[in-house]
């Protein structure tokens, strides 16, 4: 029963990822260099999305410590290394994610409200 159940879950996951692909591609274009990757989460239940650090990047705590250090914040070269690019996970079951996907798919032109909602979730 274990393999069969895993196979069913894998088929469901692939279908969900296929359904959310247009939203993910649009969101990546909107966020640009702020995010490294956007994926469909398998672990989120109550939150619409979460930003997580990359494996070798700074954690959120380390970024906060670095920002608090006394150095020249106007130095762009140093500042770009302090802000790690994040991987964003979106929950396919959350109403906010579902609504955002529906609003994006229902019209050819994306309204400003949809973009504002996407930025707010980020």
PEGIMO-V748577 format. One record per residue. N is the residue number from 1. RES is the residue in one letter. SS is DSSP state (@ for helix, = for strand, . for the rest). OMEGA is omega in whole degrees, -180 to 180 (none if undefined). Layout:
n=N res=RES ss=SS omega=OMEGA
n=N res=RES ss=SS omega=OMEGA
This chain:
n=1 res=X ss=. omega=-177
n=2 res=X ss=@ omega=180
n=3 res=X ss=@ omega=180
n=4 res=X ss=@ omega=-180
n=5 res=X ss=@ omega=178
n=6 res=X ss=@ omega=180
n=7 res=X ss=@ omega=177
n=8 res=X ss=@ omega=-180
n=9 res=X ss=@ omega=180
n=10 res=X ss=@ omega=177
n=11 res=X ss=@ omega=178
n=12 res=X ss=@ omega=-179
n=13 res=X ss=@ omega=179
n=14 res=X ss=@ omega=178
n=15 res=X ss=@ omega=179
n=16 res=X ss=@ omega=179
n=17 res=X ss=@ omega=178
n=18 res=X ss=@ omega=179
n=19 res=X ss=@ omega=-176
n=20 res=X ss=@ omega=-177
n=21 res=X ss=@ omega=178
n=22 res=X ss=@ omega=178
n=23 res=X ss=@ omega=-178
n=24 res=X ss=@ omega=-180
n=25 res=X ss=@ omega=179
n=26 res=X ss=@ omega=-178
n=27 res=X ss=@ omega=177
n=28 res=X ss=@ omega=178
n=29 res=X ss=@ omega=-179
n=30 res=X ss=@ omega=-176
n=31 res=X ss=@ omega=177
n=32 res=X ss=@ omega=-175
n=33 res=X ss=@ omega=180
n=34 res=X ss=@ omega=-176
n=35 res=X ss== omega=180
n=36 res=X ss== omega=-177
n=37 res=X ss== omega=174
n=38 res=X ss== omega=-178
n=39 res=X ss== omega=174
n=40 res=X ss== omega=-175
n=41 res=X ss== omega=174
n=42 res=X ss=. omega=-173
n=43 res=X ss=. omega=-178
n=44 res=X ss=. omega=-180
n=45 res=X ss=. omega=-174
n=46 res=X ss=. omega=-179
n=47 res=X ss=. omega=179
n=48 res=X ss=. omega=179
n=49 res=X ss== omega=179
n=50 res=X ss== omega=175
n=51 res=X ss== omega=177
n=52 res=X ss== omega=179
n=53 res=X ss== omega=177
n=54 res=X ss=. omega=-175
n=55 res=X ss=. omega=-176
n=56 res=X ss=. omega=-178
n=57 res=X ss=. omega=177
n=58 res=X ss=. omega=172
n=59 res=X ss=. omega=180
n=60 res=X ss=@ omega=179
n=61 res=X ss=@ omega=180
n=62 res=X ss=@ omega=176
n=63 res=X ss=@ omega=180
n=64 res=X ss=@ omega=178
n=65 res=X ss=@ omega=-179
n=66 res=X ss=@ omega=179
n=67 res=X ss=@ omega=-178
n=68 res=X ss=@ omega=-179
n=69 res=X ss=. omega=-179
n=70 res=X ss=. omega=171
n=71 res=X ss=. omega=-177
n=72 res=X ss=. omega=-180
n=73 res=X ss=. omega=-180
n=74 res=X ss=. omega=180
n=75 res=X ss=. omega=-174
n=76 res=X ss=@ omega=-178
n=77 res=X ss=@ omega=179
n=78 res=X ss=@ omega=-176
n=79 res=X ss=@ omega=-178
n=80 res=X ss=@ omega=178
n=81 res=X ss=@ omega=-178
n=82 res=X ss=@ omega=-176
n=83 res=X ss=. omega=-179
n=84 res=X ss=. omega=174
n=85 res=X ss=. omega=-173
n=86 res=X ss== omega=168
n=87 res=X ss== omega=-177
n=88 res=X ss== omega=176
n=89 res=X ss== omega=177
n=90 res=X ss== omega=-179
n=91 res=X ss== omega=-180
n=92 res=X ss=. omega=-177
n=93 res=X ss=. omega=-178
n=94 res=X ss=. omega=-180
n=95 res=X ss=@ omega=180
n=96 res=X ss=@ omega=179
n=97 res=X ss=@ omega=179
n=98 res=X ss=@ omega=-180
n=99 res=X ss=@ omega=179
n=100 res=X ss=@ omega=179
n=101 res=X ss=@ omega=180
n=102 res=X ss=@ omega=180
n=103 res=X ss=@ omega=179
n=104 res=X ss=@ omega=-177
n=105 res=X ss=@ omega=-174
n=106 res=X ss=@ omega=-178
n=107 res=X ss=. omega=178
n=108 res=X ss=. omega=180
n=109 res=X ss=. omega=-178
n=110 res=X ss=. omega=-179
n=111 res=X ss=. omega=180
n=112 res=X ss=@ omega=179
n=113 res=X ss=@ omega=179
n=114 res=X ss=@ omega=178
n=115 res=X ss=@ omega=178
n=116 res=X ss=@ omega=178
n=117 res=X ss=@ omega=180
n=118 res=X ss=@ omega=179
n=119 res=X ss=@ omega=178
n=120 res=X ss=@ omega=177
n=121 res=X ss=@ omega=178
n=122 res=X ss=. omega=none
